[in-house]
Amino acid sequence: MEQKRSFRWVYLFYLVLFLFIINRLFFFSPNIAEKTISCIVYPFLKIKTCIVYPFILATDYVHTVSGLQHKLHELENNYQLLQEKYIQQQGQQSFYKDTQELIDFAQRYKNHDKVLAQILVTSVGDCEDTIMIDAGATQGVQKDQVVVYKGIMIGRIVEVYPWYSKVALLTDRRCKVAAECKKGVTGICCGQNNGKLELHFVPHFKDVVVQDMIMSTGKGLVYPKGFALGQVVSVSSDNVTHFIQAKPLYDLSQLDYVYVFKR
């Protein structure tokens, strides 16, 4: 069988050689050899192109995809770093925004010893109106110290723990502040729980109208003078006194930080 295959290749070789000689003898032209070779070589070139070129394209594609994946990985890492920096800057900006007004206010009372504290928990209801702040005995906080936000009275410390304290808000029943509605119109601002305030002991002949501002007078041993307490929302009278309802000036939903004034 092997000999037959060998003879076939030999016959094929001689056949091609014979045809080449006939072509050279009877159909000779100056470029016949080149044309003949080109006819023989062209199929091989075509086959090479069809086989090798897609392989080259595939190799280039693999390299391109690998390079793009590497660049994508680098971009993802850079994006995460930038995102981390952005989050840090946003946090710093938010903290600055939340505290800058308090810091500006504190400059007015720079001779006072005070502690900046964050509000942890808020509780407003029929039983009590309180907040918990992240400043306690370790920061020098003591019972009955007042808590303020800018020029607004928030309340006073009623319980102190090592790392946090409980504040009775101005609207809590435990808070009673000597107050002034207008020049010469004085009374006691009393918390009623559930976010409500009332101004008591104002004689009926005193002029009080809705939207009047209520300020602390500083009389007593706890609350300092000159802080805003609330604003009058309704006034009714009998033959003896005014019955005045008010609302606090702070908004707990917008309140994040407060100052504790040390005595």
The 8 nearest C-alpha neighbors of each residue, nearest first, counted from 0:
[[1, 3, 2, 4, 5, 6, 7, 8],
 [2, 0, 4, 3, 5, 6, 7, 8],
 [3, 1, 5, 4, 0, 6, 7, 8],
 [2, 4, 6, 0, 5, 1, 7, 8],
 [3, 5, 7, 1, 2, 6, 0, 8],
 [4, 6, 2, 8, 7, 3, 1, 9],
 [7, 5, 9, 3, 8, 4, 10, 2],
 [8, 6, 4, 10, 9, 5, 11, 3],
 [7, 9, 11, 5, 6, 10, 12, 4],
 [8, 10, 6, 12, 11, 7, 13, 5],
 [11, 9, 7, 13, 12, 8, 14, 6],
 [10, 12, 8, 14, 9, 13, 7, 15],
 [11, 13, 9, 15, 14, 10, 8, 16],
 [14, 12, 16, 10, 15, 11, 17, 9],
 [15, 13, 11, 17, 16, 12, 10, 18],
 [14, 16, 18, 12, 17, 13, 19, 11],
 [17, 15, 13, 19, 14, 18, 12, 20],
 [18, 16, 14, 20, 19, 15, 13, 21],
 [17, 19, 21, 15, 20, 16, 22, 14],
 [18, 20, 16, 22, 17, 21, 15, 23],
 [21, 19, 23, 17, 22, 18, 24, 16],
 [22, 20, 18, 24, 23, 19, 25, 17],
 [21, 23, 26, 19, 20, 24, 25, 18],
 [22, 24, 27, 20, 21, 26, 25, 19],
 [25, 23, 21, 22, 27, 26, 20, 19],
 [24, 26, 22, 27, 23, 21, 20, 28],
 [27, 25, 22, 23, 24, 28, 21, 31],
 [26, 28, 23, 25, 24, 22, 31, 29],
 [27, 29, 31, 30, 26, 23, 32, 22],
 [28, 30, 31, 27, 32, 33, 34, 23],
 [31, 29, 33, 32, 28, 34, 27, 35],
 [30, 32, 34, 28, 33, 29, 35, 27],
 [33, 31, 35, 34, 30, 36, 29, 28],
 [32, 34, 36, 30, 35, 31, 37, 38],
 [35, 33, 37, 31, 32, 36, 38, 30],
 [34, 36, 32, 38, 37, 33, 31, 39],
 [35, 37, 39, 33, 38, 34, 40, 32],
 [36, 38, 34, 40, 39, 35, 41, 33],
 [39, 37, 35, 36, 41, 40, 34, 42],
 [38, 40, 36, 37, 41, 35, 42, 43],
 [41, 39, 37, 43, 38, 42, 36, 44],
 [40, 42, 44, 43, 38, 37, 39, 45],
 [43, 41, 45, 44, 40, 46, 39, 38],
 [44, 42, 46, 45, 40, 41, 47, 39],
 [45, 43, 47, 41, 46, 42, 48, 40],
 [44, 46, 42, 48, 43, 47, 41, 49],
 [45, 47, 43, 49, 48, 44, 42, 50],
 [46, 48, 44, 50, 45, 51, 49, 43],
 [49, 47, 45, 52, 46, 51, 50, 44],
 [48, 50, 46, 47, 52, 51, 45, 53],
 [49, 51, 47, 48, 52, 46, 53, 54],
 [50, 52, 54, 48, 47, 53, 49, 55],
 [51, 53, 55, 48, 54, 50, 49, 56],
 [54, 52, 56, 55, 51, 57, 50, 49],
 [53, 55, 57, 51, 52, 56, 58, 50],
 [56, 54, 52, 58, 53, 57, 59, 51],
 [57, 55, 53, 59, 54, 58, 60, 52],
 [56, 58, 60, 54, 55, 59, 53, 61],
 [57, 59, 55, 61, 60, 56, 54, 62],
 [60, 58, 56, 62, 57, 61, 63, 55],
 [59, 61, 63, 57, 58, 62, 64, 56],
 [62, 60, 58, 64, 63, 59, 65, 57],
 [61, 63, 65, 59, 60, 64, 66, 58],
 [62, 64, 60, 66, 65, 61, 59, 67],
 [65, 63, 67, 61, 66, 62, 60, 68],
 [64, 66, 62, 68, 63, 67, 61, 69],
 [65, 67, 63, 69, 64, 68, 62, 70],
 [68, 66, 70, 64, 69, 65, 71, 63],
 [69, 67, 71, 65, 70, 66, 64, 72],
 [68, 70, 66, 72, 67, 71, 65, 73],
 [71, 69, 73, 67, 72, 68, 74, 66],
 [70, 72, 68, 74, 73, 69, 67, 75],
 [71, 73, 75, 69, 70, 74, 68, 76],
 [74, 72, 70, 76, 71, 75, 77, 69],
 [75, 73, 77, 71, 76, 72, 78, 70],
 [76, 74, 78, 72, 77, 73, 71, 79],
 [75, 77, 73, 79, 78, 74, 72, 80],
 [78, 76, 74, 80, 75, 79, 81, 73],
 [79, 77, 75, 81, 76, 80, 82, 74],
 [78, 80, 82, 76, 81, 77, 83, 75],
 [81, 79, 77, 83, 82, 78, 84, 76],
 [82, 80, 84, 78, 83, 79, 85, 77],
 [81, 83, 85, 79, 80, 84, 78, 86],
 [82, 84, 80, 86, 81, 85, 79, 87],
 [85, 83, 87, 81, 82, 86, 88, 80],
 [86, 84, 82, 88, 83, 87, 81, 89],
 [85, 87, 89, 83, 88, 84, 90, 82],
 [88, 86, 84, 90, 85, 89, 91, 83],
 [87, 89, 91, 85, 90, 86, 92, 84],
 [90, 88, 92, 86, 91, 87, 93, 85],
 [89, 91, 93, 87, 88, 92, 86, 94],
 [90, 92, 88, 94, 89, 93, 95, 87],
 [91, 93, 89, 95, 90, 94, 88, 96],
 [92, 94, 96, 90, 95, 91, 89, 97],
 [93, 95, 97, 91, 96, 92, 98, 90],
 [96, 94, 92, 98, 93, 97, 99, 91],
 [95, 97, 93, 94, 99, 98, 92, 100],
 [98, 96, 94, 95, 99, 93, 100, 255],
 [97, 99, 101, 95, 100, 96, 94, 102],
 [100, 98, 102, 101, 95, 96, 97, 103],
 [101, 99, 103, 102, 98, 104, 149, 97],
 [100, 102, 104, 98, 99, 149, 103, 105],
 [101, 103, 105, 99, 104, 100, 98, 106],
 [104, 102, 100, 106, 105, 101, 99, 107],
 [103, 105, 101, 149, 102, 106, 107, 100],
 [106, 104, 102, 108, 107, 103, 109, 101],
 [105, 107, 109, 108, 104, 103, 102, 110],
 [106, 108, 105, 104, 109, 103, 110, 102],
 [109, 107, 105, 106, 110, 111, 104, 112],
 [110, 108, 106, 111, 107, 105, 112, 113],
 [109, 111, 108, 112, 107, 106, 113, 105],
 [112, 110, 109, 108, 113, 260, 261, 262],
 [111, 113, 261, 260, 110, 114, 262, 109],
 [114, 112, 260, 259, 261, 111, 258, 115],
 [115, 113, 259, 258, 116, 260, 112, 138],
 [114, 116, 258, 257, 259, 113, 256, 117],
 [117, 115, 257, 256, 133, 134, 132, 258],
 [116, 118, 256, 132, 133, 255, 119, 257],
 [117, 119, 132, 255, 256, 131, 120, 116],
 [118, 120, 132, 131, 117, 133, 121, 130],
 [121, 119, 131, 130, 118, 122, 132, 129],
 [122, 120, 130, 129, 131, 123, 119, 118],
 [121, 123, 129, 128, 130, 124, 120, 127],
 [124, 122, 128, 193, 127, 129, 194, 121],
 [125, 123, 193, 126, 127, 128, 192, 122],
 [124, 126, 193, 192, 127, 123, 128, 191],
 [127, 125, 124, 192, 128, 193, 123, 171],
 [128, 126, 192, 171, 124, 125, 123, 129],
 [129, 127, 123, 171, 168, 192, 122, 124],
 [128, 130, 167, 122, 168, 166, 121, 127],
 [129, 131, 121, 166, 120, 165, 122, 132],
 [130, 132, 165, 120, 119, 164, 118, 166],
 [133, 131, 118, 119, 164, 117, 163, 134],
 [134, 132, 163, 117, 116, 162, 119, 118],
 [135, 133, 163, 162, 132, 116, 138, 164],
 [136, 134, 163, 162, 161, 140, 164, 160],
 [135, 137, 161, 139, 140, 138, 160, 159],
 [136, 138, 135, 161, 139, 162, 140, 134],
 [139, 137, 136, 135, 140, 134, 114, 162],
 [138, 140, 136, 137, 141, 135, 261, 134],
 [139, 141, 136, 135, 138, 134, 261, 142],
 [142, 140, 144, 159, 139, 143, 136, 156],
 [141, 143, 156, 157, 144, 158, 159, 140],
 [144, 142, 156, 155, 157, 145, 141, 221],
 [145, 143, 156, 155, 142, 261, 260, 141],
 [144, 146, 155, 260, 154, 259, 143, 156],
 [147, 145, 259, 154, 153, 155, 258, 260],
 [148, 146, 152, 153, 258, 151, 257, 149],
 [147, 149, 257, 151, 150, 258, 152, 153],
 [148, 150, 104, 101, 151, 147, 100, 105],
 [151, 149, 226, 148, 227, 152, 147, 104],
 [152, 150, 227, 148, 226, 149, 147, 153],
 [151, 153, 147, 228, 226, 154, 227, 146],
 [154, 152, 147, 146, 169, 168, 151, 148],
 [155, 153, 168, 169, 146, 167, 145, 152],
 [154, 156, 145, 166, 146, 143, 144, 167],
 [155, 157, 166, 143, 142, 144, 165, 158],
 [156, 158, 142, 166, 165, 143, 167, 155],
 [159, 157, 165, 164, 156, 142, 160, 166],
 [160, 158, 164, 135, 142, 136, 141, 165],
 [159, 161, 163, 135, 164, 162, 136, 158],
 [160, 162, 136, 135, 137, 163, 159, 164],
 [163, 161, 135, 134, 160, 133, 137, 136],
 [164, 162, 135, 133, 134, 160, 132, 161],
 [165, 163, 159, 135, 132, 160, 158, 131],
 [164, 166, 131, 158, 157, 156, 130, 159],
 [165, 167, 156, 130, 129, 155, 157, 168],
 [168, 166, 129, 154, 155, 171, 128, 157],
 [169, 167, 154, 171, 129, 170, 128, 153],
 [168, 170, 154, 171, 153, 174, 190, 167],
 [190, 169, 171, 168, 194, 192, 195, 196],
 [170, 172, 190, 192, 128, 168, 173, 169],
 [173, 171, 190, 191, 174, 192, 170, 189],
 [172, 174, 171, 175, 190, 167, 189, 169],
 [175, 173, 172, 169, 171, 190, 189, 176],
 [174, 176, 189, 188, 187, 173, 190, 177],
 [177, 175, 188, 187, 178, 174, 189, 215],
 [176, 178, 187, 216, 218, 215, 186, 188],
 [179, 177, 215, 216, 186, 214, 187, 185],
 [178, 180, 185, 214, 184, 213, 181, 216],
 [179, 181, 213, 184, 212, 185, 214, 211],
 [182, 180, 184, 179, 183, 185, 211, 213],
 [181, 183, 184, 180, 179, 185, 206, 205],
 [182, 184, 181, 185, 179, 180, 205, 206],
 [185, 183, 181, 180, 182, 179, 205, 201],
 [186, 184, 179, 178, 183, 180, 201, 187],
 [185, 187, 200, 201, 178, 199, 177, 198],
 [186, 188, 177, 199, 178, 176, 198, 189],
 [189, 187, 198, 176, 175, 197, 178, 177],
 [190, 188, 175, 197, 196, 174, 187, 198],
 [170, 189, 191, 172, 171, 196, 174, 169],
 [190, 192, 172, 195, 196, 170, 171, 189],
 [193, 191, 171, 170, 194, 127, 125, 128],
 [192, 194, 124, 125, 123, 195, 128, 191],
 [193, 195, 170, 192, 123, 128, 196, 191],
 [196, 194, 191, 170, 193, 192, 246, 190],
 [197, 195, 190, 245, 170, 191, 246, 189],
 [196, 198, 244, 189, 245, 243, 188, 199],
 [199, 197, 188, 243, 187, 189, 186, 244],
 [198, 200, 187, 186, 201, 197, 188, 242],
 [201, 199, 186, 202, 240, 187, 198, 241],
 [200, 202, 186, 240, 241, 199, 185, 203],
 [203, 201, 240, 204, 205, 241, 239, 200],
 [202, 204, 240, 241, 205, 239, 236, 201],
 [205, 203, 202, 206, 240, 241, 239, 201],
 [206, 204, 203, 202, 207, 184, 201, 241],
 [205, 207, 204, 208, 184, 203, 181, 202],
 [208, 206, 205, 211, 209, 234, 180, 181],
 [209, 207, 211, 210, 234, 206, 231, 233],
 [208, 210, 231, 232, 211, 233, 234, 207],
 [211, 209, 231, 230, 232, 212, 208, 233],
 [210, 212, 231, 209, 230, 208, 180, 213],
 [211, 213, 230, 180, 229, 210, 214, 231],
 [212, 214, 180, 229, 228, 179, 230, 227],
 [215, 213, 227, 179, 228, 178, 226, 225],
 [214, 216, 178, 224, 226, 225, 217, 177],
 [215, 217, 224, 178, 218, 177, 179, 225],
 [224, 218, 216, 223, 222, 215, 219, 177],
 [219, 217, 216, 177, 220, 222, 224, 223],
 [218, 220, 221, 217, 222, 177, 176, 223],
 [219, 221, 222, 218, 217, 223, 143, 176],
 [220, 222, 219, 143, 223, 144, 145, 217],
 [221, 223, 217, 220, 145, 176, 224, 219],
 [224, 222, 217, 221, 225, 215, 216, 226],
 [217, 225, 223, 216, 215, 226, 222, 218],
 [224, 226, 215, 214, 216, 227, 223, 217],
 [225, 227, 215, 151, 150, 214, 152, 224],
 [228, 226, 214, 151, 152, 229, 213, 150],
 [229, 227, 214, 213, 152, 247, 151, 226],
 [228, 230, 247, 248, 213, 246, 227, 245],
 [229, 231, 212, 245, 210, 246, 211, 213],
 [230, 232, 245, 210, 209, 211, 233, 244],
 [231, 233, 245, 209, 244, 210, 230, 246],
 [232, 234, 244, 209, 243, 231, 235, 245],
 [235, 233, 243, 242, 244, 241, 208, 209],
 [234, 236, 242, 241, 243, 233, 237, 240],
 [237, 235, 241, 242, 240, 203, 238, 234],
 [236, 238, 239, 240, 241, 203, 235, 242],
 [239, 237, 240, 203, 236, 241, 202, 204],
 [238, 240, 237, 203, 202, 241, 236, 204],
 [241, 239, 203, 202, 201, 237, 236, 238],
 [240, 242, 236, 203, 201, 235, 243, 202],
 [241, 243, 235, 236, 234, 240, 244, 199],
 [244, 242, 234, 198, 197, 233, 241, 235],
 [243, 245, 197, 233, 232, 196, 231, 198],
 [246, 244, 231, 232, 196, 230, 197, 229],
 [245, 247, 229, 230, 196, 195, 248, 231],
 [248, 246, 229, 249, 228, 230, 245, 196],
 [247, 249, 229, 246, 250, 228, 230, 151],
 [248, 250, 247, 251, 151, 153, 254, 148],
 [249, 251, 252, 253, 254, 248, 247, 153],
 [250, 252, 254, 253, 249, 121, 255, 130],
 [251, 253, 250, 254, 255, 249, 121, 118],
 [254, 252, 251, 250, 255, 249, 256, 97],
 [253, 255, 251, 252, 256, 250, 249, 118],
 [254, 256, 118, 117, 253, 257, 97, 251],
 [257, 255, 117, 116, 118, 254, 98, 115],
 [258, 256, 148, 116, 147, 115, 117, 146],
 [257, 259, 115, 147, 114, 146, 116, 148],
 [260, 258, 146, 114, 113, 145, 261, 115],
 [261, 259, 113, 145, 144, 112, 146, 258],
 [262, 260, 112, 113, 144, 259, 140, 111],
 [261, 260, 144, 112, 111, 141, 113, 145]]
